Amino acid sequence: MAVTAHRKTYSKTYSSWGGVLRAPHEAVLPTARAEAAAALVEPFPNGVVPYGNGRSYGDVGLNPLGGLLDMRGLDRFIAFDPETGLMTCEAGVTLADILAVTARPEADGGGWLLPVMPGTRFITVGGAIANDVHGKNAHRLGSFGCHVEALELARSDGRVLTCSRSENADLFRATIGGLGLTGLILSATLRLRRVPGLGVETEDIRFDHLDRFFDLDAESTGTWEYTAAWIDCLATGTALGRGIYSRSRHVAGVAAQPPARHPHIGVPLAPPISAVNGLSVRAFNALYWRKLGASGRKLSLGAYEPAFFPLDAIDHWNRLYGPKGFFQFQAVVPPADAKAVTGALLGAIATSGQGSMLVVLKRFGEVASEGLLSFPMPGISLALDFPNRGASTTTLLARLEAIVVEAGGRIYPAKDFCMSARSFAAGYPGLEAFRSHLDPAMTSAFARRVGIVREDIP
Ligand SMILES: Cc1cc2nc3c(=O)[nH]c(=O)nc-3n(C[C@H](O)[C@H](O)[C@H](O)COP(=O)(O)OP(=O)(O)OC[C@H]3O[C@@H](n4cnc5c(N)ncnc54)[C@H](O)[C@@H]3O)c2cc1C
C-alpha cells in the first residue's frame, strides 16, 4: 500500500470480464464522495481509469500498471421519491441494489423499475452511464442516458460539477457514454419507471432463416416492449440466421419475489480448457432451436427477473471459457442494408466455425442516445461471444469489423478488445467534439488503443 497526502493506493490485479486481459493496477478504493474527488486531484503517473463492477468484456475499464479508481465503495442511496420515481444514488450503487429497493411486489403496481435494463443487473450506475448501456427495449425507450436527470462529476482540477440538460449541458452529453474519460461520476439522479406489475408475458417464436427475423421484428416492435432474438450462429445455407424470437411486455397479477441481490450458484474455478467449443455449441444450438416443440411457439408468464437477466443466475459464468478467456463482439449496422450486412456477418461467423451459444440480434430504434460517444444508433445489433482461440479468433474479429465499418456501422466499446483507431473514428462522428471534454487525468487501455487519448502509457 502506498500513502500520499490525498490517497492510499493498493497494488491489485483487475481483469476484463472476458478474461483476456489481467493486469496489476495502482488501485484507490474510496468509500466517500469527497475522498474519491480528492484522490483524483493528485496526478497519477500513468493516468487513472474509473472502475465500476468490471462487467465490461474488454479494456474500457482497465489501465494496466496505471491508476484505477474502484468505485464499489460509493454504494449509498441519497434520495428516492416514490411519487415521481426520481432516485439519487452514489455511482457505485448497482442496478441490483436499486431494483431490490424499488421493485417491490407488495407495492401498488409492482413499484418502480429501471427504464433501461441491460442483460445483467450487476453493474454500477457509473458504469451504466459511462457506457450508456441499452436493453431489449432500446427501440422504445432508448438507452440508459436518456433517463439520467443529472450527475455529479469530479474533475482532476478539483472542481465537482453538477451536469444536466440545463447545467453544464455539453459536459453532460460527453459524460453519457463518455467511457469514464470526462471525469469521475460521483452520483446520479435517475428517473425510474412505474410498471403495472413485476410479471412479464413472453412469446417465443422459432424462425428458420434470418429473413424471417426481419418479418417478425416488423410485426412486433410496435406492440411489444422488449424484443430480441437468439441466433444459431453455426447454421449455414438455407438455415443461415435461424433462431428464436422473443417478445415480452409487463403484466399485472403475476406473483413475483423481490429480485435476489446475489446469484445462488456459481462456477468456482475456470476449467483447464474452454467448455464452450465447436462440439458443445453445435449440440446446444440444435437442442435449443427445437425447444419450442412442434408448434414452434410458446406464450409464458413469469417474473421479470429471470426473463431479463438469465446469466445473472450463475455467478462467474465467464469462467466456463477457460484460462484463455473469450472475446465478445457487438456491433450495430444502419437499417437500410441491415438484412444483407447481418447476413454477411453471420455467414463469416458460421464459415469460421467459431462462436458460442450466447448470440443476440435486436433492433435499436429512433429514440436518440444523447451521448457524444453513445453506441446505440438506429439499426440492427448483433452480439456474441467467441472463445479465445488466438490468431484465428482475432482474424475473424478483424473481418467482422471490416464488414461493420464498410456498412456505416459501429462496434460497442463495452464489448470490444480489438477495434482499430480508424474504425472507431469512422463509427463515432462525435469523437472530435468529445475530445474537448476529456479530463487530462483520465485514460484507459481502450482509450489509448482507439486513439481517443493520445499519450502512450505502457
Ligand atoms: C452478462 C452481461 C450482459 C450484458 N448485457 C448488456 C446489455 O444488454 N446491454 C449493454 O449495453 N451492456 C451489456 N453488458 C455490458 C455492461 O452492461 C457494461 O459493460 C457496463 O458498462 C458495465 O458496468 P460496470 O459497472 O461493471 O462498469 P465497468 O465495466 O467497470 O466500467 C465500464 C466503463 O464505465 C466507466 N466507469 C465506471 N464507473 C465510473 C464512474 N463512477 N465514473 C466515470 N466512469 C465510470 C469505466 O471507466 C469504464 O469505461 C453486459 C455485460 C454482461 C457481463
The ligand as an SDF file (V2000), in Angstrom:
LIG
                    3D

 53 58  0  0  0  0  0  0  0  0999 V2000
  -23.8910  -10.8300  -18.7110 C   0  0  0  0  0  0  0  0  0  0  0  0
  -23.7260   -9.4430  -19.2690 C   0  0  0  0  0  0  0  0  0  0  0  0
  -24.7620   -8.9050  -20.0280 C   0  0  0  0  0  0  0  0  0  0  0  0
  -24.6410   -7.6150  -20.5430 C   0  0  0  0  0  0  0  0  0  0  0  0
  -25.6730   -7.1200  -21.2730 N   0  0  0  0  0  0  0  0  0  0  0  0
  -25.6040   -5.8620  -21.7560 C   0  0  0  0  0  0  0  0  0  0  0  0
  -26.6970   -5.2920  -22.4680 C   0  0  0  0  0  0  0  0  0  0  0  0
  -27.7210   -5.9350  -22.6690 O   0  0  0  0  0  0  0  0  0  0  0  0
  -26.5820   -4.0070  -22.8920 N   0  0  0  0  0  0  0  0  0  0  0  0
  -25.4560   -3.2660  -22.6590 C   0  0  0  0  0  0  0  0  0  0  0  0
  -25.4260   -2.0970  -23.0590 O   0  0  0  0  0  0  0  0  0  0  0  0
  -24.4070   -3.7760  -21.9820 N   0  0  0  0  0  0  0  0  0  0  0  0
  -24.4670   -5.0510  -21.5370 C   0  0  0  0  0  0  0  0  0  0  0  0
  -23.4010   -5.5660  -20.8390 N   0  0  0  0  0  0  0  0  0  0  0  0
  -22.2090   -4.7300  -20.6170 C   0  0  0  0  0  0  0  0  0  0  0  0
  -22.3070   -3.9240  -19.3260 C   0  0  0  0  0  0  0  0  0  0  0  0
  -23.6320   -3.5010  -19.0950 O   0  0  0  0  0  0  0  0  0  0  0  0
  -21.4290   -2.6750  -19.4450 C   0  0  0  0  0  0  0  0  0  0  0  0
  -20.1300   -3.0390  -19.7850 O   0  0  0  0  0  0  0  0  0  0  0  0
  -21.4490   -1.8170  -18.1820 C   0  0  0  0  0  0  0  0  0  0  0  0
  -20.9480   -0.5510  -18.5040 O   0  0  0  0  0  0  0  0  0  0  0  0
  -20.6080   -2.4290  -17.0620 C   0  0  0  0  0  0  0  0  0  0  0  0
  -20.7170   -1.6190  -15.9180 O   0  0  0  0  0  0  0  0  0  0  0  0
  -19.7340   -1.7580  -14.6670 P   0  0  0  0  0  0  0  0  0  0  0  0
  -20.3800   -1.0540  -13.5370 O   0  0  0  0  0  0  0  0  0  0  0  0
  -19.3680   -3.1700  -14.4810 O   0  0  0  0  0  0  0  0  0  0  0  0
  -18.5100   -0.8690  -15.1360 O   0  0  0  0  0  0  0  0  0  0  0  0
  -17.0640   -1.2680  -15.6480 P   0  0  0  0  0  0  0  0  0  0  0  0
  -17.1930   -2.3670  -16.6240 O   0  0  0  0  0  0  0  0  0  0  0  0
  -16.1500   -1.4490  -14.5090 O   0  0  0  0  0  0  0  0  0  0  0  0
  -16.6790    0.0870  -16.4120 O   0  0  0  0  0  0  0  0  0  0  0  0
  -17.3670    0.4480  -17.5790 C   0  0  0  0  0  0  0  0  0  0  0  0
  -16.9900    1.8690  -18.0070 C   0  0  0  0  0  0  0  0  0  0  0  0
  -17.5420    2.7840  -17.0740 O   0  0  0  0  0  0  0  0  0  0  0  0
  -16.5260    3.6370  -16.5650 C   0  0  0  0  0  0  0  0  0  0  0  0
  -16.9450    3.9660  -15.2040 N   0  0  0  0  0  0  0  0  0  0  0  0
  -17.2840    3.1010  -14.2260 C   0  0  0  0  0  0  0  0  0  0  0  0
  -17.6380    3.7880  -13.1240 N   0  0  0  0  0  0  0  0  0  0  0  0
  -17.4960    5.1050  -13.4040 C   0  0  0  0  0  0  0  0  0  0  0  0
  -17.6850    6.3040  -12.6600 C   0  0  0  0  0  0  0  0  0  0  0  0
  -18.1080    6.3010  -11.3940 N   0  0  0  0  0  0  0  0  0  0  0  0
  -17.4160    7.4880  -13.2640 N   0  0  0  0  0  0  0  0  0  0  0  0
  -16.9950    7.5180  -14.5530 C   0  0  0  0  0  0  0  0  0  0  0  0
  -16.8250    6.4180  -15.3040 N   0  0  0  0  0  0  0  0  0  0  0  0
  -17.0730    5.2230  -14.7300 C   0  0  0  0  0  0  0  0  0  0  0  0
  -15.2630    2.8270  -16.6800 C   0  0  0  0  0  0  0  0  0  0  0  0
  -14.1050    3.6430  -16.7320 O   0  0  0  0  0  0  0  0  0  0  0  0
  -15.4940    2.1180  -17.9960 C   0  0  0  0  0  0  0  0  0  0  0  0
  -15.1630    2.9620  -19.0730 O   0  0  0  0  0  0  0  0  0  0  0  0
  -23.4680   -6.8490  -20.3030 C   0  0  0  0  0  0  0  0  0  0  0  0
  -22.4250   -7.3900  -19.5490 C   0  0  0  0  0  0  0  0  0  0  0  0
  -22.5520   -8.6830  -19.0300 C   0  0  0  0  0  0  0  0  0  0  0  0
  -21.4190   -9.2550  -18.2220 C   0  0  0  0  0  0  0  0  0  0  0  0
  1  2  1  0
  2  3  1  0
  2 52  2  0
  3  4  2  0
  4  5  1  0
  4 50  1  0
  5  6  2  0
  6  7  1  0
  6 13  1  0
  7  8  2  0
  7  9  1  0
  9 10  1  0
 10 11  2  0
 10 12  1  0
 12 13  2  0
 13 14  1  0
 14 15  1  0
 14 50  1  0
 15 16  1  0
 16 17  1  0
 16 18  1  0
 18 19  1  0
 18 20  1  0
 20 21  1  0
 20 22  1  0
 22 23  1  0
 23 24  1  0
 24 25  2  0
 24 26  1  0
 24 27  1  0
 27 28  1  0
 28 29  2  0
 28 30  1  0
 28 31  1  0
 31 32  1  0
 32 33  1  0
 33 34  1  0
 33 48  1  0
 34 35  1  0
 35 36  1  0
 35 46  1  0
 36 37  1  0
 36 45  1  0
 37 38  2  0
 38 39  1  0
 39 40  1  0
 39 45  2  0
 40 41  1  0
 40 42  2  0
 42 43  1  0
 43 44  2  0
 44 45  1  0
 46 47  1  0
 46 48  1  0
 48 49  1  0
 50 51  2  0
 51 52  1  0
 52 53  1  0
M  END
$$$$
